[in-house]
Amino acid sequence: MTQQMDAEAPELDSIVVAPMAGPEDARAFRDLNLEWIEAFFTVEAADLATLDNAEAIVANGGEVLIARLDGAAVGCVALVQEHPGVFELSKMAVSPRFRGRGIGRVVLREAIDRARELGAKQFFLASNARLASAVHLYESMGFVHVPPSELPPSPYGRADVFMRYPL
């Protein structure tokens, strides 16, 4: 399950997206996410519950994907299984040094493919309107806005954008 970077950013040699493979990847997942959360919001208890125990996502039937450039973690995303067949796209991040190069699109494409492979019947996310670039990316990849009442409750006080991917 690897994906090479395409013509979206020819200056990058390649991006490889693969499942989290140990404590170093779990640390990268935590660090990449804390970087953007602290830049825009206050870190919430729900953030720490996820970021401090990425292994629990996998143990519960989900997955954490890490995007690497020349071996270094530059992005990540989690597919959190809420219930059998119901997955949340969560904690997607790209290092600020590498934003705007198409890495987020590669990570999101891989996450959608992986959700299908995991048997997702429902795939959703909660975000925030302040993250306009991320919301636009989700829209461009086929996520549609829905009322929050159509999704499992979000544990994040900052969530004000709710989207679902039609599988």
C-alpha positions in Angstrom: 0.0 0.0 0.0 2.4 2.7 -1.1 1.7 5.5 -3.4 4.2 7.6 -5.3 3.8 11.3 -5.8 2.4 12.2 -9.2 2.7 15.3 -11.3 1.1 17.5 -8.6 4.6 18.4 -7.3 7.4 17.5 -9.7 10.0 19.0 -7.4 9.5 16.2 -4.9 11.2 12.9 -5.7 8.6 10.7 -4.2 6.1 10.4 -1.4 5.4 7.0 0.1 2.3 6.5 2.3 2.3 3.4 4.5 0.9 2.2 7.8 2.4 3.3 11.0 5.3 0.9 11.8 6.4 1.5 15.4 7.1 4.1 18.1 8.9 6.5 15.8 5.9 6.7 13.5 3.6 7.1 16.5 5.7 10.1 17.7 5.7 11.6 14.2 1.9 11.2 14.1 1.7 13.0 17.5 4.2 15.8 16.6 2.7 16.6 13.2 -0.7 16.9 14.6 0.2 19.0 17.7 2.0 21.4 15.3 -1.1 22.3 13.4 -3.5 22.1 16.4 -1.4 24.4 18.5 -1.1 26.9 15.6 -4.9 27.2 15.1 -6.6 26.0 18.2 -6.3 24.8 21.8 -5.3 21.2 22.2 -8.4 19.3 23.6 -8.5 16.2 25.8 -9.9 14.2 22.8 -6.8 15.2 20.8 -4.4 13.9 23.5 -6.5 10.7 23.9 -5.9 9.9 20.2 -2.4 11.3 19.8 -0.9 9.7 23.0 -2.2 6.2 22.0 -2.1 5.9 18.2 -1.7 2.1 18.7 -5.3 2.0 20.0 -6.6 3.1 16.6 -5.0 0.1 15.0 -6.0 -2.2 17.8 -9.6 -1.1 17.3 -9.6 -2.0 13.5 -8.5 1.4 12.2 -5.2 2.5 10.7 -2.6 5.3 11.0 -0.9 6.2 7.8 2.4 8.0 7.6 3.6 9.9 4.5 7.4 9.9 4.0 9.7 11.9 1.8 13.2 10.4 1.5 12.4 8.4 4.7 11.3 11.4 6.8 7.7 11.7 8.0 6.1 14.7 6.4 2.4 13.9 6.8 -0.1 11.5 8.4 -3.7 10.6 8.8 -5.8 8.2 10.9 -8.8 6.1 10.0 -10.6 5.6 13.3 -13.2 2.8 13.3 -16.1 4.1 15.3 -18.2 1.0 14.7 -17.8 -1.9 12.3 -17.8 -0.4 8.8 -18.0 3.2 10.2 -14.7 5.1 9.9 -13.7 8.7 10.7 -10.9 10.4 8.8 -9.0 12.0 11.6 -5.8 13.8 12.5 -4.7 14.5 8.9 -1.5 16.7 8.9 1.3 17.8 6.6 4.4 19.4 8.0 4.3 23.2 7.4 7.6 23.0 5.5 5.9 20.8 2.9 2.4 22.2 2.6 1.1 23.4 -0.8 3.0 20.6 -2.7 0.2 18.1 -3.1 1.2 15.9 -0.2 -2.2 16.3 1.5 -4.0 15.1 -1.7 -1.7 12.0 -1.9 -2.4 11.2 1.8 -6.2 11.7 1.4 -6.3 9.6 -1.7 -4.5 6.8 0.1 -6.9 7.2 3.1 -9.9 6.9 0.9 -8.5 3.8 -0.8 -7.6 2.2 2.5 -11.1 2.9 4.0 -12.6 1.0 1.2 -10.1 -1.9 1.8 -11.0 -1.9 5.5 -14.7 -2.4 4.5 -16.0 1.1 5.3 -19.7 1.6 4.6 -19.5 5.1 6.0 -16.5 7.4 5.9 -16.8 10.9 7.5 -14.8 13.7 9.1 -15.3 16.7 11.3 -13.2 19.8 10.7 -13.2 23.6 11.2 -13.9 26.4 8.7 -10.7 28.1 9.8 -8.9 25.2 8.0 -10.1 26.5 4.6 -7.4 24.7 2.6 -8.2 21.4 4.2 -11.9 21.8 3.7 -11.3 22.7 0.0 -9.2 19.6 -0.4 -11.9 17.4 1.1 -14.5 18.9 -1.2 -12.2 18.5 -4.2 -11.8 14.8 -3.4 -15.5 14.1 -3.2 -16.5 14.7 0.5 -19.8 16.4 0.8 -21.1 18.6 3.6 -23.7 17.1 5.9 -25.5 18.2 9.1 -23.7 17.1 12.2 -26.8 15.1 13.2 -26.1 12.7 10.3 -22.7 11.6 11.8 -21.5 10.1 15.0 -21.0 12.9 17.6 -17.6 14.7 17.4 -15.6 14.9 20.6 -14.0 18.2 19.4 -15.4 21.5 20.6 -13.8 23.2 17.6 -15.7 21.1 15.0 -18.0 23.2 12.8 -17.6 21.4 9.4 -19.0 17.9 9.0 -18.5 15.9 5.8 -19.1 12.4 4.5 -17.5 10.6 1.6 -19.9 8.6 -0.6 -18.6 5.1 -0.8 
